[in-house]
């Protein structure tokens, strides 16, 4: 299985962005899988963006929020999914997924993300 998508975005402020994502789940047993993933994002700056204190009084609209600046980012990591037929640890917990990812942005923003997904029997 290959999961992928592409998205294009454009708005009235002059921002254009592209997102491409790829995930390659590998089933190691009927109840256990590992999923490496990668997402790349790029965007142009808003026509109203400039760094702090760069705007003048003649600017009708402006922002110094770096979410509206030009930047690229990537997010990559791996997920582990476990779903045994009898549940986990003899509880109502039917599956567990743990994902670890590293996010990096050209604005020098970096982070590590760990997420948990629990599924319970009804």
C-alpha positions in Angstrom: 0.0 0.0 0.0 1.2 3.5 -0.8 -0.6 6.5 0.6 0.1 9.8 -1.1 -1.4 13.1 -1.8 -0.7 16.5 -3.4 -2.4 19.8 -2.6 -2.1 23.2 -4.2 -3.4 26.4 -2.4 -3.7 30.0 -3.5 -5.3 33.0 -1.8 -6.0 36.7 -2.3 -3.0 37.7 -0.2 -0.6 36.3 -2.8 0.3 33.1 -1.0 0.7 30.0 -3.1 1.6 26.7 -1.5 2.3 23.1 -2.5 2.1 20.0 -0.2 3.2 16.5 -1.1 2.9 13.6 1.2 4.0 9.9 1.0 3.4 7.1 3.5 4.5 3.5 3.0 2.9 1.1 5.5 4.5 -2.3 5.7 2.6 -5.1 7.3 5.0 -7.3 9.2 2.3 -9.6 10.5 -1.5 -9.7 10.4 -1.5 -7.6 13.6 1.6 -5.4 13.4 2.7 -2.7 10.8 5.3 -0.1 10.5 4.6 3.1 8.4 7.4 5.5 7.4 6.1 8.8 6.2 7.3 12.1 4.7 5.6 15.4 3.9 7.0 18.4 2.2 5.5 21.9 2.1 6.5 25.1 0.4 4.8 28.5 0.3 5.4 32.0 -1.1 5.2 35.1 1.0 2.0 37.2 1.3 2.2 40.5 -0.5 1.6 42.1 2.9 4.4 40.3 4.8 7.6 42.1 5.9 9.8 41.5 8.9 9.0 43.5 12.1 9.6 47.2 11.8 9.9 47.1 8.0 6.5 48.5 7.2 5.7 52.2 6.8 2.7 54.3 7.6 1.8 54.3 3.9 1.1 50.5 4.0 -2.7 50.0 4.1 -2.3 46.4 5.1 0.6 44.6 6.6 1.7 41.7 8.7 4.9 40.5 10.3 3.5 37.1 11.2 6.0 34.6 9.8 3.1 32.2 9.0 2.6 34.5 6.0 6.3 34.6 5.0 8.0 32.4 2.4 9.2 29.1 3.8 9.6 25.4 3.2 9.0 22.6 5.7 9.4 18.9 6.0 7.9 16.4 8.4 9.1 12.8 8.5 9.1 9.9 10.8 7.6 6.5 11.4 4.4 5.0 12.9 3.9 1.6 14.6 0.5 0.1 14.6 -0.5 -3.0 16.8 -4.0 -4.6 16.6 -4.1 -8.2 17.9 -7.4 -10.0 17.5 -8.1 -10.3 21.3 -7.1 -6.7 22.0 -4.1 -5.4 24.0 -3.4 -6.6 27.5 -6.8 -8.2 27.9 -8.5 -4.8 28.0 -11.1 -3.0 25.8 -8.1 -1.5 23.9 -8.3 -3.0 20.5 -5.5 -1.2 18.7 -2.6 1.2 19.5 -0.6 3.4 17.1 2.4 5.4 18.1 3.9 7.9 15.7 7.2 9.7 16.0 8.0 12.6 13.6 10.5 15.3 13.2 9.3 18.7 11.8 11.7 21.3 10.4 11.1 24.6 8.8 13.4 27.0 6.9 12.5 29.7 9.5 14.6 27.7 12.0 11.6 26.1 13.6 12.3 22.5 14.6 10.3 20.1 16.7 9.9 16.4 17.6 6.3 15.1 17.8 5.1 11.9 19.4 1.4 11.0 19.0 -0.7 8.1 20.3 -3.9 6.8 18.7 -6.0 4.5 20.8 -9.0 2.5 19.6 -11.4 0.8 22.0 -13.9 -2.0 21.5 -17.5 -1.2 22.0 
